[in-house]
Amino acid sequence: MEEVDKMLKQKLEFVSDPQEVLQLQELVAALKREKQDSEIDLKKSEDHLHSINSKLKKSEGAKQKPEESKFSNLSSHVGDALVNDPNMMGLSKARQRVIEQQAARKEQDSRDRALHPAASKLGAQVNQVNTSHTQWVPLLVAACADKQENLEHLIEVGAILPTKDRIEESSLKRQQLASMLSERNDILLHIEQLKLQVAELNEKIEEGEQEVVRTRKEVQQLQEQGAGKAKEKIRLTSFLAERQRLLREFRVLKVELRHEQEEAGEREARGERELPAFARSLQVLDSALRDQSGNSALHQASLLHRPAMVMRLLELGAVPYEPNVEGDTPLHIAAAFGSYRCIEKFFQF
């Protein structure tokens, strides 16, 4: 463009015709306008290209750091608190990062439970099984579908992950339930024994009252006969006093047994109310931890060749050594079905 402009100016120096000069000047002005428009278009193209490059760099950075989620701030906050922890000394950076993420997850879980109190209850919908034959909770379905975002969101709103603490809680609840059932059976047996004791006391009291009535009649007859029966009268009077004393003791004991029977009945009624709720909470917890075959989310992810899901579950604290009803751990399942990448994740962790 500059060379063309220069040539036109040189040509103007040798042109004498005014009409031709005017035409050449108009041509020079048109070329200048075209040059300015081209520079503007070039500037816009450069700006658009720069914007596209910036977006590409941001997207590549996000792909290189998938673990930097909304928990990154929590991880850094918790990580600062764990720097001086002696238990962190000697661990690899990868393991330290996993521990920091688990600590951050616990802190986030506590906040989520505060924001979603209904979801933290064992009977919440997020921990209920479906109505099909699989009897799966939403967390297990998400693990099978390899949906990490769905899995993490379910955990945030109260889904139960098969961690070591949860498995220990399930075992402890089983022991408590067995103890409650045994105690309830003992209470029922004790109530039956109290009923028998009360029935026996009623019989003794009835017999004693009859003897007292007969003895009083005999004493009254001796008094009517007059003298000569003093010794017999003394014997009957002493026997009557003894029977009356036993009757009083029987009645007192009967009152005590009745009171004990009422207390046992109240304990039995309380157990009758608490047992179903406790058993239901244990059922919900067990259903959330494993399906009817004893397979956890980690079992299913290993079975369906989900290495990324296996790694995420391990990072979140899922127990890798918990067996199913057949005695197979998730690693057994991965080995049996050829999930080599899943096997690598177990040993990497």
SULZINOR-V538136 format. One record per residue. D_CENTER is the distance of its C-alpha to the mean C-alpha in Angstrom with 2 decimals. Layout:
d_center:D_CENTER
d_center:D_CENTER
This chain:
d_center:73.55
d_center:75.27
d_center:77.92
d_center:78.69
d_center:79.07
d_center:81.39
d_center:83.54
d_center:83.93
d_center:85.07
d_center:87.64
d_center:88.91
d_center:89.34
d_center:91.75
d_center:94.15
d_center:93.91
d_center:96.67
d_center:96.09
d_center:94.24
d_center:92.61
d_center:91.19
d_center:90.04
d_center:88.17
d_center:86.47
d_center:85.44
d_center:84.03
d_center:81.93
d_center:80.65
d_center:79.68
d_center:77.81
d_center:75.91
d_center:74.92
d_center:73.65
d_center:71.50
d_center:70.07
d_center:69.28
d_center:67.40
d_center:65.34
d_center:64.46
d_center:63.30
d_center:61.04
d_center:59.48
d_center:59.00
d_center:57.26
d_center:54.82
d_center:54.08
d_center:53.41
d_center:50.99
d_center:49.10
d_center:48.90
d_center:47.61
d_center:44.84
d_center:43.78
d_center:43.77
d_center:41.56
d_center:38.94
d_center:39.07
d_center:38.57
d_center:35.49
d_center:33.92
d_center:34.78
d_center:33.25
d_center:29.95
d_center:30.01
d_center:30.82
d_center:27.81
d_center:24.81
d_center:22.39
d_center:23.86
d_center:21.45
d_center:20.45
d_center:18.84
d_center:22.39
d_center:23.36
d_center:20.32
d_center:21.06
d_center:24.66
d_center:23.87
d_center:21.61
d_center:24.07
d_center:26.91
d_center:25.23
d_center:24.80
d_center:28.39
d_center:29.91
d_center:27.25
d_center:29.30
d_center:26.43
d_center:26.65
d_center:30.35
d_center:31.50
d_center:28.50
d_center:29.19
d_center:28.55
d_center:26.15
d_center:24.06
d_center:24.31
d_center:23.16
d_center:20.03
d_center:19.30
d_center:20.04
d_center:17.71
d_center:14.78
d_center:15.87
d_center:16.26
d_center:12.81
d_center:11.46
d_center:14.13
d_center:13.36
d_center:9.67
d_center:11.28
d_center:13.82
d_center:11.72
d_center:10.05
d_center:13.73
d_center:14.90
d_center:12.52
d_center:12.07
d_center:11.96
d_center:8.99
d_center:6.82
d_center:8.16
d_center:7.13
d_center:10.31
d_center:9.91
d_center:11.73
d_center:9.28
d_center:7.73
d_center:11.32
d_center:13.66
d_center:16.95
d_center:20.27
d_center:21.90
d_center:22.62
d_center:19.89
d_center:17.09
d_center:14.68
d_center:11.51
d_center:12.11
d_center:10.31
d_center:12.76
d_center:15.53
d_center:15.19
d_center:15.43
d_center:18.46
d_center:20.02
d_center:19.80
d_center:18.50
d_center:17.04
d_center:17.19
d_center:15.29
d_center:12.56
d_center:12.33
d_center:12.61
d_center:9.75
d_center:7.47
d_center:9.59
d_center:9.10
d_center:5.41
d_center:4.80
d_center:2.79
d_center:5.86
d_center:8.27
d_center:9.22
d_center:11.75
d_center:9.99
d_center:7.38
d_center:10.59
d_center:12.59
d_center:10.52
d_center:11.12
d_center:14.69
d_center:15.24
d_center:14.21
d_center:16.63
d_center:19.27
d_center:18.81
d_center:19.14
d_center:22.20
d_center:23.61
d_center:23.22
d_center:24.95
d_center:27.65
d_center:28.22
d_center:28.52
d_center:31.02
d_center:32.93
d_center:33.10
d_center:34.42
d_center:36.97
d_center:37.99
d_center:38.52
d_center:40.77
d_center:42.69
d_center:43.20
d_center:44.53
d_center:47.01
d_center:48.10
d_center:48.67
d_center:50.66
d_center:52.80
d_center:53.42
d_center:54.51
d_center:57.00
d_center:58.34
d_center:58.65
d_center:60.50
d_center:62.86
d_center:63.43
d_center:64.31
d_center:66.79
d_center:68.40
d_center:68.70
d_center:70.47
d_center:72.86
d_center:73.61
d_center:74.42
d_center:76.83
d_center:78.51
d_center:78.88
d_center:80.37
d_center:82.84
d_center:83.97
d_center:84.56
d_center:86.72
d_center:88.75
d_center:89.77
d_center:90.94
d_center:90.66
d_center:86.93
d_center:85.68
d_center:83.92
d_center:82.19
d_center:81.17
d_center:79.67
d_center:77.73
d_center:76.31
d_center:75.43
d_center:73.54
d_center:71.74
d_center:70.82
d_center:69.35
d_center:67.27
d_center:65.92
d_center:65.08
d_center:63.21
d_center:61.13
d_center:60.40
d_center:59.08
d_center:56.84
d_center:55.55
d_center:54.78
d_center:52.94
d_center:50.93
d_center:50.18
d_center:48.83
d_center:46.61
d_center:45.31
d_center:44.69
d_center:42.69
d_center:40.66
d_center:40.17
d_center:38.84
d_center:36.33
d_center:35.16
d_center:34.93
d_center:32.77
d_center:30.37
d_center:30.34
d_center:29.66
d_center:26.79
d_center:25.28
d_center:25.99
d_center:23.90
d_center:20.94
d_center:20.77
d_center:19.82
d_center:16.94
d_center:15.66
d_center:16.34
d_center:14.56
d_center:11.26
d_center:11.82
d_center:12.83
d_center:9.83
d_center:7.63
d_center:10.57
d_center:11.05
d_center:7.81
d_center:8.83
d_center:12.46
d_center:15.11
d_center:18.14
d_center:19.86
d_center:17.16
d_center:16.73
d_center:13.59
d_center:13.38
d_center:15.58
d_center:18.00
d_center:18.47
d_center:18.98
d_center:21.52
d_center:23.17
d_center:23.70
d_center:25.03
d_center:22.48
d_center:23.27
d_center:21.89
d_center:18.49
d_center:18.67
d_center:19.52
d_center:16.80
d_center:14.07
d_center:15.95
d_center:16.19
d_center:12.47
d_center:12.29
d_center:11.97
d_center:14.11
d_center:17.49
d_center:19.11
d_center:17.00
d_center:19.54
d_center:19.43
d_center:21.68
d_center:24.67
d_center:23.93
d_center:23.41
d_center:21.09
d_center:20.22
d_center:23.39
d_center:25.40
d_center:24.36
d_center:25.32
d_center:28.58
d_center:29.41
d_center:29.16
d_center:30.78
d_center:28.00
d_center:29.93
d_center:28.19
d_center:24.81
d_center:26.51
d_center:27.70
d_center:24.25
d_center:23.20
d_center:26.33
d_center:26.15
d_center:22.82
